[in-house]
């Protein structure tokens, strides 16, 4: 092969071929992720009798879980060593606080997106 027979690496056809290959690889990667998500039984939402009511993160790998199984609630500890049942609750915990028990916490939003939305709304009202 002579040097003149090689295609120009900066020609439009070569650039389109490279970008087309990149798009194909990204599409295959996204499709593989979608398939993994659909085929993993542990990642799907559970419609059965067991569900996690609340989670409290204590450390990067440690957390407390309030789990409801049927009518019974369990407090579980999750750590690097595994799960441990810490307590079986005699009476179910009411996760909806009463309006009188909210006090000063009623003025604070539950999450950062709520806080940010409220701050933007208040800033918009302050401008004339």
C-alpha positions as CSV (number, residue, x, y, z in Angstrom):
1,X,0.0,0.0,0.0
2,X,1.3,3.4,-0.9
3,X,0.9,6.4,1.5
4,X,-1.5,8.1,-0.9
5,X,-3.9,5.1,-0.7
6,X,-4.6,5.7,3.0
7,X,-7.8,7.6,3.8
8,X,-7.5,11.1,5.3
9,X,-8.2,10.7,9.1
10,X,-9.8,14.2,9.2
11,X,-12.2,13.6,6.3
12,X,-16.0,13.9,7.0
13,X,-16.6,10.3,6.2
14,X,-14.0,9.1,8.7
15,X,-15.3,11.5,11.4
16,X,-18.9,10.3,10.8
17,X,-17.7,6.7,11.0
18,X,-15.9,7.3,14.4
19,X,-18.9,9.2,15.9
20,X,-21.3,6.6,14.6
21,X,-19.3,3.9,16.3
22,X,-19.2,6.0,19.5
23,X,-23.0,6.4,19.4
24,X,-23.4,2.7,18.8
25,X,-21.3,1.8,21.8
26,X,-23.2,4.2,24.1
27,X,-26.5,2.8,22.8
28,X,-25.4,-0.8,23.6
29,X,-24.2,0.4,27.1
30,X,-27.6,2.0,27.8
31,X,-29.5,-1.0,26.6
32,X,-27.4,-3.3,28.8
33,X,-28.0,-1.1,31.9
34,X,-31.8,-1.1,31.1
35,X,-31.7,-4.9,30.8
36,X,-29.8,-5.3,34.1
37,X,-32.3,-3.1,35.8
38,X,-35.3,-5.0,34.4
39,X,-33.8,-8.5,35.2
40,X,-32.6,-7.8,38.8
41,X,-35.4,-9.0,41.1
42,X,-34.0,-7.1,44.1
43,X,-34.2,-3.7,42.4
44,X,-37.9,-3.7,41.6
45,X,-40.5,-2.3,43.9
46,X,-42.1,-4.9,46.1
47,X,-45.8,-5.3,46.0
48,X,-45.8,-8.0,48.6
49,X,-46.4,-8.0,52.4
50,X,-42.9,-6.7,53.2
51,X,-41.8,-3.0,52.8
52,X,-39.2,-0.6,54.2
53,X,-41.0,2.2,56.0
54,X,-38.1,4.3,57.0
55,X,-34.3,4.4,56.8
56,X,-31.8,6.2,59.0
57,X,-28.2,6.3,57.8
58,X,-25.7,6.2,60.7
59,X,-22.4,5.8,58.8
60,X,-21.5,5.1,55.2
61,X,-22.2,1.3,55.6
62,X,-24.4,1.4,58.7
63,X,-28.1,2.2,58.9
64,X,-31.3,1.5,60.8
65,X,-34.4,0.2,58.9
66,X,-38.0,0.2,60.0
67,X,-39.6,-2.7,58.1
68,X,-43.2,-3.8,58.0
69,X,-44.0,-7.4,57.5
70,X,-47.7,-7.9,57.3
71,X,-49.0,-6.2,60.5
72,X,-45.8,-6.4,62.4
73,X,-43.0,-3.8,62.4
74,X,-39.3,-4.6,62.9
75,X,-36.3,-2.4,63.6
76,X,-33.3,-3.8,61.7
77,X,-29.7,-2.8,61.8
78,X,-27.7,-3.1,58.6
79,X,-23.9,-3.1,58.6
80,X,-21.0,-4.5,56.7
81,X,-21.5,-7.8,58.7
82,X,-25.1,-8.2,57.6
83,X,-28.6,-7.6,59.0
84,X,-29.6,-7.8,62.7
85,X,-33.1,-7.7,64.1
86,X,-32.8,-5.1,66.9
87,X,-36.4,-4.9,68.1
88,X,-39.9,-6.2,67.3
89,X,-42.3,-3.3,67.9
90,X,-45.3,-4.2,70.0
91,X,-47.4,-1.3,68.6
92,X,-46.9,0.0,65.0
93,X,-45.2,3.4,64.7
94,X,-47.3,6.1,63.2
95,X,-45.1,7.8,60.5
96,X,-47.5,10.7,60.0
97,X,-46.9,13.2,62.8
98,X,-49.9,15.0,64.2
99,X,-50.3,18.7,63.4
100,X,-49.9,19.7,67.1
101,X,-46.7,17.7,67.5
102,X,-45.0,19.3,64.5
103,X,-44.2,22.6,66.3
104,X,-41.2,24.4,64.8
105,X,-40.5,21.5,62.5
106,X,-43.6,22.4,60.5
107,X,-41.8,25.5,59.1
108,X,-38.8,23.4,57.9
109,X,-39.1,21.5,54.6
110,X,-38.6,17.8,54.6
111,X,-35.8,17.7,52.0
112,X,-33.4,19.9,50.2
113,X,-35.4,20.2,47.0
114,X,-38.4,21.4,49.1
115,X,-36.2,24.0,50.8
116,X,-34.7,25.2,47.5
117,X,-38.2,25.6,46.0
118,X,-39.4,27.5,49.0
119,X,-36.3,29.8,49.0
120,X,-36.7,30.5,45.2
121,X,-40.4,31.4,45.8
122,X,-39.6,33.7,48.7
123,X,-36.8,35.4,46.7
124,X,-39.3,36.0,43.8
125,X,-41.8,37.5,46.2
126,X,-39.2,39.9,47.7
127,X,-38.4,41.5,44.3
128,X,-40.6,44.4,43.3
